[in-house]
Amino acid sequence: MKKWIRITVATVAAIAVIYIMLPHYAQQALIHLMPVIDDGDIFCKDTLHAPSDKWIWGKSPKYNTYRLPAKDVAYLDSLQTVSFLVIRNDSILFEYYDEEWNDNVTSNLYSATKSIVSLLAGIAIDEGKISSIDDPVGKYLPEYNEGRKKEVTIRHLLTMSARLDWDEAYSSLFSATTHGYYGNDLYDFVTGLDITGTPGEQYTYRSGETQILAFVIEAATGETLSSYAERKLWQPIQAEHDAYWLLDKKGGDEKAFCCFHTNARDAARFGKLMLNNGNWNGNQIVSEKYMKEAMTPASYLKDQWGKDSLDYYGFQFWIMHYKGMTNPYMRGMLGQYVIAIPEKNAIVVRLGKKRSDAYIKEITTDILRYTDIGINIIEAAEH
């Protein structure tokens, strides 16, 4: 018995020593394991305050009269959907929450946050804070005035074609993504990464390029990302609730590649901006010129496989070609989606804890299923 006690004590001591020797981000990853949508309490955060003049979605006369078929209910439940929202003509047509969720609870949007950063870049360009989309990043960040970094432009960051040395691995303890999400040194870490090839040739999804873009916006505007977003985006779109942006540490940097917190109804406001090319009830939040380019595939690039012209990604917005429709959308790793359907003047928002692992080319199959469910609800209301 004493022998086993000694072995147990020695094992625990060894594990403790190894843990202490790990970098901060790896320690945090071991404590919290995989990311979850309700991670707002484990990180420091900045608040984006809702304005006093809130604009509230109306409800359709056919609000929630549609009854989801059992197969659709089962599908939503199978991927742990917490919110499913369909809006048409600025009115909520259908709204679903699981029993632990409601329209006041926020979720991490994860990579759908990247599209918000794109909107902020567009606003900074419209204001002349960023003089050109083709400016070199080195004009704003001193770290980008050396080596191949001098070749990188803002356009390259927007289209994820900068070739940053970032590995997009979500389950690796030591990946750049894990470091960025759990670390407390975001600026030094991301600006210290090298450029591994020729920028502007091929799209490859790299979260770090969005983070660099956020640092450019901050340098150009002289504001934190949260402050600029509150003043130029969140309050002008008359959000109903406060939103939150997670930070790498107290008073630190926003995790711009992943970590904007809001609820389904307020997330749908981004869909309204997509439908109206940046216009919010007569107020042009982001220029129509920028929005149209942001929601148009950067076809001058090769796709992620290096074979074809890119036809599904613009300026941090995804573009879905489906059943004769072209639908711009925002996309997060656990199935956070804001899908604009211009042909129907409609928006579909889905928030949840899991997404499909099955792909058709670049798109996960759950996105298509949610789009179909939304269109079925809309078409039922039309009859």
ChimeraX attribute file (.defattr): number of C-alpha atoms within 10 A of each C-alpha:
attribute: neighborCount
match mode: 1-to-1
recipient: residues
	/A:1	6
	/A:2	7
	/A:3	8
	/A:4	9
	/A:5	10
	/A:6	11
	/A:7	12
	/A:8	12
	/A:9	12
	/A:10	12
	/A:11	12
	/A:12	12
	/A:13	12
	/A:14	12
	/A:15	12
	/A:16	11
	/A:17	11
	/A:18	11
	/A:19	14
	/A:20	11
	/A:21	11
	/A:22	12
	/A:23	12
	/A:24	15
	/A:25	20
	/A:26	21
	/A:27	18
	/A:28	18
	/A:29	20
	/A:30	12
	/A:31	9
	/A:32	13
	/A:33	13
	/A:34	12
	/A:35	18
	/A:36	15
	/A:37	21
	/A:38	14
	/A:39	15
	/A:40	19
	/A:41	8
	/A:42	11
	/A:43	14
	/A:44	17
	/A:45	25
	/A:46	20
	/A:47	14
	/A:48	24
	/A:49	19
	/A:50	19
	/A:51	18
	/A:52	10
	/A:53	12
	/A:54	14
	/A:55	14
	/A:56	13
	/A:57	16
	/A:58	14
	/A:59	15
	/A:60	17
	/A:61	11
	/A:62	15
	/A:63	16
	/A:64	17
	/A:65	13
	/A:66	15
	/A:67	11
	/A:68	15
	/A:69	10
	/A:70	9
	/A:71	9
	/A:72	14
	/A:73	13
	/A:74	12
	/A:75	15
	/A:76	22
	/A:77	14
	/A:78	12
	/A:79	16
	/A:80	17
	/A:81	23
	/A:82	23
	/A:83	23
	/A:84	22
	/A:85	21
	/A:86	28
	/A:87	29
	/A:88	21
	/A:89	14
	/A:90	18
	/A:91	18
	/A:92	21
	/A:93	24
	/A:94	24
	/A:95	18
	/A:96	19
	/A:97	17
	/A:98	14
	/A:99	7
	/A:100	7
	/A:101	15
	/A:102	15
	/A:103	16
	/A:104	14
	/A:105	15
	/A:106	25
	/A:107	27
	/A:108	27
	/A:109	29
	/A:110	25
	/A:111	24
	/A:112	26
	/A:113	24
	/A:114	30
	/A:115	24
	/A:116	20
	/A:117	24
	/A:118	25
	/A:119	26
	/A:120	23
	/A:121	26
	/A:122	25
	/A:123	24
	/A:124	22
	/A:125	19
	/A:126	17
	/A:127	13
	/A:128	12
	/A:129	16
	/A:130	22
	/A:131	12
	/A:132	14
	/A:133	17
	/A:134	12
	/A:135	16
	/A:136	19
	/A:137	25
	/A:138	18
	/A:139	16
	/A:140	18
	/A:141	16
	/A:142	11
	/A:143	16
	/A:144	21
	/A:145	16
	/A:146	10
	/A:147	10
	/A:148	16
	/A:149	23
	/A:150	16
	/A:151	19
	/A:152	24
	/A:153	23
	/A:154	24
	/A:155	21
	/A:156	25
	/A:157	30
	/A:158	26
	/A:159	26
	/A:160	26
	/A:161	26
	/A:162	29
	/A:163	26
	/A:164	26
	/A:165	17
	/A:166	19
	/A:167	16
	/A:168	16
	/A:169	13
	/A:170	15
	/A:171	13
	/A:172	15
	/A:173	18
	/A:174	16
	/A:175	15
	/A:176	23
	/A:177	22
	/A:178	23
	/A:179	22
	/A:180	23
	/A:181	23
	/A:182	25
	/A:183	22
	/A:184	18
	/A:185	16
	/A:186	23
	/A:187	17
	/A:188	10
	/A:189	14
	/A:190	20
	/A:191	19
	/A:192	12
	/A:193	15
	/A:194	15
	/A:195	19
	/A:196	13
	/A:197	14
	/A:198	15
	/A:199	21
	/A:200	20
	/A:201	16
	/A:202	27
	/A:203	27
	/A:204	19
	/A:205	20
	/A:206	23
	/A:207	22
	/A:208	29
	/A:209	27
	/A:210	26
	/A:211	25
	/A:212	23
	/A:213	25
	/A:214	25
	/A:215	23
	/A:216	23
	/A:217	27
	/A:218	22
	/A:219	17
	/A:220	19
	/A:221	16
	/A:222	12
	/A:223	12
	/A:224	18
	/A:225	23
	/A:226	26
	/A:227	17
	/A:228	19
	/A:229	21
	/A:230	21
	/A:231	14
	/A:232	17
	/A:233	21
	/A:234	24
	/A:235	19
	/A:236	20
	/A:237	24
	/A:238	18
	/A:239	25
	/A:240	22
	/A:241	20
	/A:242	19
	/A:243	23
	/A:244	22
	/A:245	25
	/A:246	27
	/A:247	25
	/A:248	21
	/A:249	16
	/A:250	12
	/A:251	10
	/A:252	17
	/A:253	24
	/A:254	26
	/A:255	27
	/A:256	30
	/A:257	26
	/A:258	24
	/A:259	26
	/A:260	29
	/A:261	25
	/A:262	23
	/A:263	23
	/A:264	28
	/A:265	24
	/A:266	23
	/A:267	24
	/A:268	26
	/A:269	22
	/A:270	25
	/A:271	27
	/A:272	27
	/A:273	21
	/A:274	28
	/A:275	23
	/A:276	19
	/A:277	21
	/A:278	25
	/A:279	18
	/A:280	19
	/A:281	13
	/A:282	8
	/A:283	10
	/A:284	15
	/A:285	21
	/A:286	24
	/A:287	17
	/A:288	17
	/A:289	12
	/A:290	21
	/A:291	23
	/A:292	16
	/A:293	14
	/A:294	26
	/A:295	22
	/A:296	19
	/A:297	22
	/A:298	22
	/A:299	16
	/A:300	14
	/A:301	21
	/A:302	19
	/A:303	22
	/A:304	15
	/A:305	13
	/A:306	13
	/A:307	9
	/A:308	13
	/A:309	17
	/A:310	19
	/A:311	18
	/A:312	21
	/A:313	26
	/A:314	25
	/A:315	27
	/A:316	26
	/A:317	27
	/A:318	23
	/A:319	22
	/A:320	22
	/A:321	11
	/A:322	11
	/A:323	7
	/A:324	7
	/A:325	12
	/A:326	17
	/A:327	21
	/A:328	25
	/A:329	26
	/A:330	26
	/A:331	22
	/A:332	20
	/A:333	19
	/A:334	22
	/A:335	26
	/A:336	29
	/A:337	27
	/A:338	28
	/A:339	30
	/A:340	29
	/A:341	24
	/A:342	17
	/A:343	11
	/A:344	15
	/A:345	15
	/A:346	24
	/A:347	30
	/A:348	25
	/A:349	28
	/A:350	25
	/A:351	27
	/A:352	26
	/A:353	17
	/A:354	20
	/A:355	20
	/A:356	15
	/A:357	9
	/A:358	10
	/A:359	11
	/A:360	8
	/A:361	8
	/A:362	13
	/A:363	16
	/A:364	15
	/A:365	15
	/A:366	19
	/A:367	22
	/A:368	14
	/A:369	14
	/A:370	20
	/A:371	21
	/A:372	15
	/A:373	17
	/A:374	25
	/A:375	18
	/A:376	14
	/A:377	20
	/A:378	20
	/A:379	10
	/A:380	13
	/A:381	18
	/A:382	8
	/A:383	5
